[in-house]
Amino acid sequence: MFRGINEINMDAKGRMAIPSKYRELLQSHCNGCLVATIDIHDPCLRIYPLPVWEEIESRPVCRR
C-alpha cells in the first residue's frame, strides 16, 4: 500500500495524529481500522491497515 517513515509526536493524553496524506487512503482502504504494534528491532511503532495485519497474523510463526 505505502511505506515511509514519519515522526509523529504524541499529545499529553498519549494520542497521535495520522498524517493527512495517509488519512484519506486509510479511510478508503480499511475504513480507518488500524493495528499499531511495536517494532522488535527499532524503537518505533508499526501501523498496519487491519486487512494487512490480518494477513501477517495468519502467517506461521517461525521460532528459533
C-alpha positions as CSV (number, residue, x, y, z in Angstrom):
1,M,0.0,0.0,0.0
2,F,2.5,2.6,1.1
3,R,5.7,2.8,3.0
4,G,7.5,5.5,4.8
5,I,8.9,6.9,8.0
6,N,7.1,9.7,9.7
7,E,8.0,11.2,13.0
8,I,4.8,11.9,14.9
9,N,4.6,13.4,18.4
10,M,2.1,12.3,20.9
11,D,-0.1,14.8,22.8
12,A,-0.4,15.0,26.6
13,K,-3.1,12.3,26.5
14,G,-0.9,9.8,24.6
15,R,-2.7,10.3,21.3
16,M,-1.1,10.8,17.9
17,A,-2.4,12.1,14.6
18,I,-2.1,10.2,11.4
19,P,-0.5,12.5,8.7
20,S,-3.2,13.9,6.4
21,K,-1.5,12.5,3.3
22,Y,-2.4,9.0,4.6
23,R,-5.7,9.6,6.3
24,E,-7.9,9.5,3.1
25,L,-6.1,6.5,1.8
26,L,-6.5,4.6,5.0
27,Q,-10.2,5.6,5.3
28,S,-10.9,4.3,1.8
29,H,-8.8,1.1,2.1
30,C,-9.8,-0.2,5.5
31,N,-12.4,2.2,6.8
32,G,-9.8,3.7,9.1
33,C,-9.3,0.4,11.1
34,L,-5.6,0.2,12.1
35,V,-3.4,-2.0,14.2
36,A,-0.4,-0.5,16.0
37,T,2.4,-2.7,17.2
38,I,5.9,-2.2,18.4
39,D,8.9,-3.0,16.3
40,I,11.1,-5.6,17.9
41,H,14.3,-4.2,16.2
42,D,13.8,-0.5,16.2
43,P,12.4,1.9,18.8
44,C,9.2,2.7,16.8
45,L,5.6,1.8,16.2
46,R,4.4,0.0,13.1
47,I,0.9,0.8,12.0
48,Y,-0.9,-1.5,9.6
49,P,-4.3,-1.3,8.0
50,L,-6.4,-4.1,9.5
51,P,-6.6,-6.3,6.3
52,V,-2.8,-6.2,6.1
53,W,-2.4,-7.1,9.7
54,E,-4.8,-10.0,9.4
55,E,-2.6,-11.4,6.6
56,I,0.5,-11.0,8.8
57,E,-1.2,-12.6,11.7
58,S,-2.3,-15.6,9.7
59,R,1.3,-16.5,8.7
60,P,3.0,-19.3,10.6
61,V,5.4,-18.1,13.3
62,C,9.0,-19.2,13.0
63,R,10.5,-19.8,16.4
64,R,14.3,-20.2,16.8
